Amino acid sequence: MAEVDQPSRKATAAEQLTAELRRSLLLVLRTEYASISFNLFRGKLGYCNVELSDTMTLLGRYNVATKTIELQEKMVLEKPWGVTIEVLKHEMAHQYVVEVLGITDETSHGPAFRKVCDQVGIDASAAGVPTAAGAGDPEAIKVLERIAKLLALAESSNENEAQAAMAAAQRLMLKHNIDQMAARAERGYTFRHLGEATGRVSEAGRIVSAILGSHFFVECIWVPAYRPHDGIWGHVLEVCGTLPNIEMASYVHDFLHHTAETLWRLHKRALRIRNNRDRRPFITGVMTGFYEKLNREKSLNAERGLVWVKDADLDDFYRNRHRRIRNVRFGGSPRTEAHAHGRAAGRNIELHRPMGGGTSGPKLLGR
């Protein structure tokens, strides 16, 4: 079962959920159970009821006697939907070990349980929050520290120095990942959901996911995310990869969205624009311009002999987590004058280190 430290008691949004929203939430959870059972466990699991629990000590629990999975209501309502789904999968893995494999003489997180989780890309820790092996890898920490120093140089007012620093950071990330592949080092993969769940994925959001997948050594996919307090579904971006690469991708994601909004405000002020009618095409242009800039740098790296080959192990992890992947093509928004202005601004973006960042370890590249 997934465990969590005892939190202090205080009134939460969980106590304000209406009866109608609660019924809708339970229906969604039970539907998710059926979908996970079919997609990950090939329909071998028998019926199991899913309920909400007011416990404050466990995130989830599989009750063998009553064939029930209990999920902590506070977690479901206050944590990102991806955490809820991961805990649900975790408890279903316990059910699979007992019900399908018939193993009852091992500890709850014993070898059989860990093997099942590994086969279907489920977090096997007792915390209910995904982790990865090698999180404290000293070599990875050193690389992140060097990248952080280069990003600090990218804050220079000297345009040539800033561009050179960002290009050097890109080459360092590329070389580190190539070396890791060549050495066949023991790597652990994890995932993270970036940003808030939204009803419609914007074109700018799709471009950011393409940037991360093409240049920051992670696999990206938009996954459904239920919003319990609204009773509606949305989508959120999931990235899969090693922990250092996910930390970097998370930072780049937040940096780009923040920078694009800042550039839009500056553009409005410069042109004395009074409304936000052109905000979306401008921000889409910013992401497009930055993507083009990285693509040019990628071509230069290829000329230097630095070429990234797809990580087969990461692809296995990604496809174990997502057995039914569907590729969708979208049309682009009109290429207006605002889009052109944003595109030009995006080509001039230099990645900077996070505000308040130090130079000691992966925290610098945190969210």
C-alpha distance (Angstrom), angle and dihedral (degrees) to the residues before:
residue distance angle dihedral
M1 . . .
A2 3.82 . .
E3 3.78 114.5 .
V4 3.78 134.6 -158.6
D5 3.79 135.1 -174.6
Q6 3.82 117.2 -97.5
P7 3.85 107.8 -94.4
S8 3.78 125.9 -155.6
R9 3.81 115.5 -92.5
K10 3.79 116.5 -106.9
A11 3.77 137.7 146.0
T12 3.81 111.6 -86.0
A13 3.76 140.0 -179.0
A14 3.82 86.4 -98.3
E15 3.79 89.0 76.7
Q16 3.79 91.5 54.2
L17 3.81 97.7 55.3
T18 3.80 110.3 123.8
A19 3.80 121.2 -127.2
E20 3.82 90.1 -112.3
L21 3.82 93.2 52.1
R22 3.81 90.2 46.4
R23 3.80 91.8 53.8
S24 3.81 89.9 47.6
L25 3.81 91.0 49.4
L26 3.81 93.2 50.9
L27 3.79 90.8 48.6
V28 3.81 90.3 51.8
L29 3.82 92.1 48.3
R30 3.79 92.1 50.5
T31 3.80 90.4 47.4
E32 3.80 89.5 50.3
Y33 3.81 89.1 51.1
A34 3.81 90.6 54.4
S35 3.81 92.0 47.1
I36 3.84 93.6 49.1
S37 3.79 90.5 45.9
F38 3.81 90.6 54.7
N39 3.81 98.5 40.3
L40 3.82 102.4 38.5
F41 3.80 104.7 22.1
R42 3.83 97.7 34.2
G43 3.78 92.9 -123.0
K44 3.80 93.8 -66.2
L45 3.79 95.0 125.8
G46 3.78 118.1 92.9
Y47 3.79 123.9 -134.8
C48 3.80 115.3 -57.8
N49 3.79 125.2 176.3
V50 3.83 119.2 -131.0
E51 3.80 118.2 -145.5
L52 3.79 138.5 172.3
S53 3.79 118.0 -116.3
D54 3.81 131.1 -158.8
T55 3.81 91.9 -146.9
M56 3.79 114.7 130.0
T57 3.81 97.0 -164.6
L58 3.83 102.1 59.1
L59 3.79 130.9 48.7
G60 3.78 91.2 -159.9
R61 3.79 143.2 -9.3
Y62 3.81 136.6 -168.6
N63 3.81 111.1 -144.8
V64 3.81 108.9 -155.6
A65 3.80 95.1 -169.0
T66 3.82 96.6 53.7
K67 3.83 96.9 28.5
T68 3.78 90.0 -127.0
I69 3.78 134.0 137.8
E70 3.80 112.8 -150.8
L71 3.81 120.3 -159.6
Q72 3.78 123.2 -166.3
E73 3.81 107.0 -106.6
K74 3.80 93.4 -148.4
M75 3.81 90.3 56.3
V76 3.80 93.8 46.7
L77 3.80 92.3 51.9
E78 3.78 101.2 38.0
K79 3.81 106.5 32.5
P80 3.81 126.5 69.2
W81 3.80 112.8 -83.0
G82 3.79 90.5 -113.9
V83 3.81 90.4 65.8
T84 3.81 90.5 53.8
I85 3.81 92.2 50.0
E86 3.80 91.8 47.6
V87 3.82 91.7 51.9
L88 3.82 90.0 47.1
K89 3.83 90.1 52.3
H90 3.81 89.4 47.0
E91 3.81 91.7 56.0
M92 3.81 91.8 44.0
A93 3.81 88.1 55.7
H94 3.83 87.7 56.3
Q95 3.81 88.3 50.8
Y96 3.83 90.9 49.9
V97 3.82 93.0 52.2
V98 3.81 92.3 51.7
E99 3.78 101.6 34.3
V100 3.82 104.4 34.3
L101 3.81 104.0 24.1
G102 3.80 93.3 34.8
I103 3.81 92.8 -139.7
T104 3.79 114.0 150.8
D105 3.81 103.3 146.3
E106 3.82 97.9 74.7
T107 3.78 129.0 82.4
S108 3.80 114.4 -91.8
H109 3.80 91.9 -100.6
G110 3.80 96.2 34.5
P111 3.83 130.6 136.0
A112 3.82 96.1 -74.2
F113 3.80 92.8 51.3
R114 3.81 93.2 47.1
K115 3.81 91.1 48.7
V116 3.81 91.9 52.5
C117 3.81 91.0 49.1
D118 3.79 91.9 48.9
Q119 3.79 92.2 50.6
V120 3.80 94.7 54.1
G121 3.82 100.9 31.5
I122 3.82 98.4 -107.9
D123 3.81 126.0 150.4
A124 3.82 106.1 -106.3
S125 3.82 97.6 -170.0
A126 3.79 121.4 110.3
A127 3.80 92.4 -123.2
G128 3.79 98.4 73.4
V129 3.80 90.4 -131.4
P130 3.83 118.7 104.4
T131 3.79 117.4 -106.6
A132 3.78 134.4 177.8
A133 3.75 134.6 -140.7
G134 3.78 115.9 -111.0
A135 3.82 94.1 32.7
G136 3.79 89.4 143.4
D137 3.81 95.7 44.0
P138 3.84 103.7 152.6
E139 3.81 92.5 -151.6
A140 3.81 91.5 53.6
I141 3.82 90.1 47.6
K142 3.82 90.7 52.8
V143 3.80 90.6 51.0
L144 3.80 91.7 49.9
E145 3.79 90.3 50.0
R146 3.81 90.8 52.4
I147 3.82 91.0 47.2
A148 3.81 89.2 50.5
K149 3.80 91.1 54.0
L150 3.80 91.0 49.9
L151 3.80 91.1 49.5
A152 3.80 88.0 52.0
L153 3.81 88.4 56.3
A154 3.83 88.1 50.5
E155 3.83 86.8 68.1
S156 3.81 88.4 68.9
S157 3.78 117.1 123.8
N158 3.80 86.9 -136.8
E159 3.81 103.1 95.9
N160 3.81 95.7 -154.2
E161 3.81 92.5 47.8
A162 3.82 91.7 48.4
Q163 3.82 92.8 49.8
A164 3.80 91.9 47.1
A165 3.81 91.6 50.2
M166 3.81 93.6 50.8
A167 3.81 91.6 46.4
A168 3.81 89.7 50.6
A169 3.81 90.5 51.1
Q170 3.80 90.1 52.1
R171 3.81 91.8 49.5
L172 3.81 91.1 48.6
M173 3.82 92.1 52.2
L174 3.80 90.4 47.4
K175 3.80 94.5 48.0
H176 3.82 92.5 46.3
N177 3.80 92.1 53.1
I178 3.81 92.7 45.1
D179 3.82 90.2 50.7
Q180 3.80 90.7 49.0
M181 3.79 89.9 53.3
A182 3.80 93.1 46.8
A183 3.81 92.2 50.1
R184 3.82 92.1 47.2
A185 3.78 87.4 -139.6
E186 3.79 119.7 -174.7
R187 3.77 104.3 -91.0
G188 3.75 131.4 -177.8
Y189 3.79 122.5 -153.6
T190 3.75 129.9 -150.4
F191 3.79 137.9 162.7
R192 3.78 140.2 -129.8
H193 3.79 135.7 -166.0
L194 3.80 112.8 -130.0
G195 3.78 124.9 -152.6
E196 3.79 128.8 -10.6
A197 3.79 125.9 -48.6
T198 3.80 109.7 -98.9
G199 3.77 131.8 -170.8
R200 3.79 94.4 -127.7
V201 3.79 127.1 28.7
S202 3.79 109.2 -129.4
E203 3.79 123.0 -135.7
A204 3.81 88.3 -117.1
G205 3.82 89.5 54.4
R206 3.80 91.2 51.3
I207 3.81 90.8 50.8
V208 3.81 90.9 50.7
S209 3.82 89.9 52.5
A210 3.82 88.7 50.8
I211 3.82 89.9 50.4
L212 3.81 91.9 52.1
G213 3.80 93.7 45.4
S214 3.81 94.2 46.2
H215 3.79 101.0 41.4
F216 3.81 111.9 18.2
F217 3.82 104.2 54.5
V218 3.81 99.0 -112.9
E219 3.80 134.6 114.0
C220 3.80 114.4 -122.9
I221 3.79 131.8 -157.5
W222 3.80 134.7 164.2
V223 3.81 108.8 -127.2
P224 3.83 131.6 -171.6
A225 3.80 115.3 -99.8
Y226 3.80 123.8 -171.2
R227 3.82 119.0 -139.4
P228 3.82 104.6 -148.9
H229 3.81 96.9 -169.2
D230 3.82 91.6 52.9
G231 3.79 97.4 35.5
I232 3.80 91.4 -133.3
W233 3.81 139.2 108.1
G234 3.78 126.7 -114.3
H235 3.80 137.6 167.6
V236 3.79 130.9 -109.3
L237 3.79 131.9 -172.2
E238 3.82 115.4 -109.8
V239 3.81 120.8 -164.8
C240 3.81 123.6 -166.2
G241 3.79 126.2 -162.9
T242 3.79 145.5 91.0
L243 3.79 114.7 -35.3
P244 3.85 95.5 -109.0
N245 3.81 91.2 50.6
I246 3.80 91.7 47.0
E247 3.81 90.2 50.5
M248 3.80 89.4 53.3
A249 3.81 93.9 44.5
S250 3.81 90.4 49.1
Y251 3.80 91.0 52.5
V252 3.83 93.0 47.1
H253 3.82 90.7 49.0
D254 3.80 93.3 53.3
F255 3.81 93.2 39.7
L256 3.81 93.4 53.7
H257 3.80 95.4 48.0
H258 3.81 91.7 46.5
T259 3.82 93.1 45.6
A260 3.82 93.3 47.2
E261 3.81 91.1 54.0
T262 3.81 90.5 48.1
L263 3.81 91.7 49.9
W264 3.82 90.1 50.2
R265 3.81 91.6 53.4
L266 3.81 90.5 49.6
H267 3.82 90.6 47.7
K268 3.82 91.2 51.1
R269 3.79 91.5 49.7
A270 3.81 93.8 47.2
L271 3.82 93.6 49.8
R272 3.83 94.7 33.9
I273 3.79 92.1 -122.7
R274 3.81 112.3 174.9
N275 3.82 102.5 -165.7
N276 3.82 139.9 43.7
R277 3.79 97.0 -122.5
D278 3.81 92.6 118.5
R279 3.81 96.3 38.9
R280 3.82 96.9 103.1
P281 3.83 97.8 48.3
F282 3.82 90.0 44.5
I283 3.83 93.4 51.7
T284 3.82 90.5 44.2
G285 3.79 87.0 53.3
V286 3.81 91.2 50.9
M287 3.81 91.6 54.6
T288 3.81 91.3 44.9
G289 3.80 92.2 51.4
F290 3.80 93.1 49.5
Y291 3.83 90.7 47.1
E292 3.80 89.9 53.2
K293 3.79 90.3 49.7
L294 3.82 92.3 53.5
N295 3.80 91.0 46.4
R296 3.79 90.1 56.1
E297 3.81 90.7 50.5
K298 3.81 89.2 48.5
S299 3.80 90.1 55.9
L300 3.81 90.3 51.2
N301 3.82 90.8 50.5
A302 3.81 89.7 51.3
E303 3.79 89.1 54.1
R304 3.82 87.4 53.8
G305 3.81 90.2 53.5
L306 3.81 96.0 -104.7
V307 3.80 105.0 130.7
W308 3.80 124.8 160.9
V309 3.81 116.2 -137.8
K310 3.79 116.6 -157.6
D311 3.83 113.7 -92.7
A312 3.82 105.1 -118.2
D313 3.82 93.2 -166.9
L314 3.80 91.5 53.6
D315 3.79 89.7 47.5
D316 3.82 89.3 54.6
F317 3.82 91.2 50.6
Y318 3.81 91.1 47.7
R319 3.80 94.2 48.5
N320 3.80 92.9 45.2
R321 3.80 88.0 56.5
H322 3.81 92.9 44.9
R323 3.79 112.4 36.5
R324 3.80 95.1 167.8
I325 3.82 109.0 48.9
R326 3.77 118.5 174.1
N327 3.81 122.8 -167.1
V328 3.80 114.8 -146.8
R329 3.79 127.3 -169.1
F330 3.80 120.5 -146.1
G331 3.76 131.5 -165.4
G332 3.80 117.2 -122.0
S333 3.78 125.6 -115.5
P334 3.83 119.9 -103.6
R335 3.81 112.3 -72.8
T336 3.79 97.1 -123.0
E337 3.79 130.0 170.4
A338 3.82 88.4 -94.9
H339 3.81 89.6 55.9
A340 3.82 90.0 51.7
H341 3.81 91.4 50.9
G342 3.81 90.6 49.5
R343 3.79 91.9 47.3
A344 3.79 91.1 53.8
A345 3.81 90.6 48.9
G346 3.82 91.4 48.8
R347 3.80 91.8 55.2
N348 3.80 88.6 61.0
I349 3.82 97.5 51.2
E350 3.79 116.0 120.2
L351 3.79 118.9 -167.6
H352 3.81 110.3 -116.8
R353 3.77 128.7 -166.5
P354 3.84 114.5 -97.8
M355 3.80 119.6 -84.7
G356 3.80 110.1 -90.2
G357 3.82 92.2 13.4
G358 3.77 120.7 154.7
T359 3.77 129.4 -163.7
S360 3.78 103.3 -107.3
G361 3.75 117.0 101.5
P362 3.80 139.3 -50.4
K363 3.83 94.4 -39.0
L364 3.79 87.0 82.2
L365 3.78 89.6 68.0
G366 3.80 94.9 42.8
R367 3.77 126.7 126.4
